[in-house]
Amino acid sequence: MVLLLQAAFLPRLVYFLRTSPLLDVSILNSFDDHLRDAFQSIFNIKLDQKNWLQGTLPIFVGGLGLGSAAELAPSAFLASAAATVALQDLMLPRDGIYVDNFRMQIYDMWRATNGDVVALENPSQKHWIAPCLNRSVDRWLQLNGSTFDKARIMAGRSLAWDVTLPHTMADRYIGYTSVEAGTAALKASDFKNEKYVSLNNLSKIFQPICIETPHLIAQQKLGSSQLTNTNKCMLSFEKIFPEFYNNTELWNYW
């Protein structure tokens, strides 16, 4: 998934979008279609219009961050053009007046879709893309009949999490677990919430995932002589749930 995201908007493509005015969006629509086909082929899934639209939305509003070249192109070009006006004035001859017709054409096309809400001189791509993003979110909400998904998207907060497996007998937790069973996971959760308190803001929701267990995973990998209290917090269910312990795919994910 990470590789696909990087390949979808490789630097050369972003450079072309920012420097080349493209009035014929059919080329970019074709690129978006190829991106959709590649995504479906790699993950062996079939996405309808609603699912694909959500996939193109940014991660912070509940999408996959795949983006749309057709949606991004005008905003990227206008932001780049505005940011380089001063440099263009220095480079171009002073004995003539040059009018950037391509820039005005793209700007008129952008205003026809989004309205006159961003000044031509604004160099911020974030400001240029915002109306396009809002329109995509509104279109996705119209297609989605799920009240839960609508609430999640409208909340605009992404989820961050941290998984830890605290050891029942670790020095950090033994004072708690000797009094009440299961408190290692609770205390580990408290420690994580304190550590990542800055993540629990208006844009993110932090959720610690803590699973208490009394068995070691570090002994086989490091040897008993190298075990430390930190290693003792790297645990498995080897003796209790061998099927879980031998699930390589799950451990690699964690």
N, C-alpha and C positions, 0 to 999 in steps of 0.2 A: 504494500500500500504506500509506504514511504517512497519507494523507488518510482512508482507510478506518478505520484504527486510531483516528484522532481522532474520526471520526464515530460509531464504534461505542460509545464511552463518553464522549459529550459531557458537559460539566459538569452540565447540567440533569438528565440521567439519574442520574449519580452522586449528585447532591443528593437526588433522590427516593429512591434506594436507601438512603441514610444516614438519612433523616428519616421515611420512611413504612413502617410495618410492613405487609408483604404476606404474608398467610397463604395466598393462592391463587397457587401458583407457575405455574399454567397460563398466566397473562398473561405472565410472564417467559419461559416456554418458547416462547410464540408469538413474542416478540421475538427470542429466540435463533434460531428457525427463519427469521425474516425476514433476520437477519444472515447466516446461512449461505447463503440463496438469493441475497442481494446479492453476497456474496463469489464464489460460483460463477458468477454472471452476469457480473460485472465482469472476472474473469480467465478466463472461458470454460473452466471445468474442472468436473469432477464428483468430489466427495469422498465416500468411504464413511465409515462411523462412526468407523473407526480414524483416518483422515486428519483428519477434522473435530475429533475429540477432541484430536489433537496440535496443531491450529491454535489451539485455545482455551487451551493451556498457555502460561505465561509464556515469554518469549524466553530467559531464563537457564537454562531446563531443556530447550531445544530446540524450543519451540513458536513460534507466530507472534504470540502476545500478544493474540489477539482476545478472549479471556475469555468468560465465560458469566454473563449477568445473573442467571439462576436460581441459580447457585452462589454468586455474590458477595453477593446481596441480604441474606440473614440475617446474615452476618458484618459487612457494612457497617453495618447498622442497630444491631446489638449493640455494636459498637465506638463508634459515635456516641452511643448512649444512655449508655454507661458514661462517656464523656468529658464529658458535659454534666450529670451528676447534681448536681454542686455548684451549677451555675447554676440548675438547676430548683428546688433547695431554696431558693434565694434569691428566686426569682420567685413560687413558689406560696405561698398563705396558710399561716401557721404554726399556725392554730387548727384544722387538720384533718390527718388522715393520708391521704396519697394513695398508692395502689398502682398501679404501671404494669402493668396487666394485659397489654397488648399486648407489652411487653418480656418478661414472663414466658412468654407463649405462644410467642414466637419463640425464646426460650432453650430451652424444653422441646423444641421442634421440632428445634432445632440439636443438642441433646444426644442426641436419639433417633437421629440419623444419625451423629454424630461421637463420642459418648461424653462423659463428664464430665471433659474435659481442659483447659478454660479457665474461669477464674473469671468470674462474672458482672460483677465490678467491673473487669475488664481493659479498658482503653481502646484497646489496640493492634489495629488491623485486621489487621496482619500476623500476629499470633498467632491471631486468629479464623479467618483464611482458610487457615492452614497445614494443618490436618487435611483440609480440602476439597481442597486442592492435592495433598496426598500420596495421597488416595484416587483422584483423577483420574489421577495418574501411574501408580499401581498398575493401574488399569483399562486404561490405554493399553498398559502392558507386557504385560498378559494378552492383548490383542488383537493385539500385534505379534509375529510369528514371527521377525523379523530379529535375529540375535545382535548385529550391528554397531549397529543402532539402539538396542537395549536398553542396550548398553555406553555409547553416547553420552549417552542420557538419564540413566542412573544416574550418570555422571561429573559431571553438573550444571555443566559449564563451557561458556560461550559463546565463540564465535570472534570476534576483532577483527583487522582487517588494514589495511595501508596500502600503497598502490600508488605506486611511484616509477619514473621512467625516467632513470637516471643516464647522463650523457654520457661517452663514452670519453675525450674530451680536456679535460674540465672540470678546473680547477685542483685541485680537491679529490681527483681520482682519477688524474691524469696520472702521478704518481710511482709508482702501482701498475700501471696499464695499460701503461706503457712497459717494464715488466719481465715481466709475465705477462698474457696476453689474458684478458678476461672478469672481471678482478678488480674492476672498477667496480661490478658488480652485487653481488659478495660484500661489498665494503666498505660499500656503501649498505645492505645488509641488516644488517651489524654496527652501523652508525650508528642505524638504526631500532630495533634491539633495545635499544640503550643508551638511546635517547630515551624509549621506551615500556616500560622495564623494570617499571614499576609495574603495567602491565596483565597481565604474566605472573604472575598469582597463583593462588590456589586457585579463583577463580570465573571466570577468563577465560584464553584461550589467544591470545597475540598472534602473528601470522604476517606478516612483511614480504614483499611481492611486488615484486621488483626486476628490471627488464628493461633491460639495457644496449644502447645504440644510439648510432651516431655522427652522426645527422642531426637537424636543428633543426625545431621546429614554431613557435618564437617569431618567426622572421624575418618571416613573412607577417603575423602578427597585430600585432607591435610596430614593425616596421621595423628595419633593421640598426643604425641609430644608437642605438636604445634597448636593444640586447642587452647583458645582463650575464652574469656567471658563473652567477647564479641562473637566468636565462632559459635558459641553455645546458643546464640540467638538465631542461628541459621539452622532451622529444624526441618524434620520430615515426619511423616507418619509411617516410616519404614516398617516398624514392627506391628503397628495397629492395622494399617491399610497398605499392604504391599502393592496392590494394584495402583493405588494413587502414587506411591513412591516411584514406581517403574514407568510412569507416564512421562516420557521424555518431552513430548510436545508441550505438556502443561508446565513442566519445570522451565523449559526454554522461554515460554511466554512470561513466566514470573521473573 
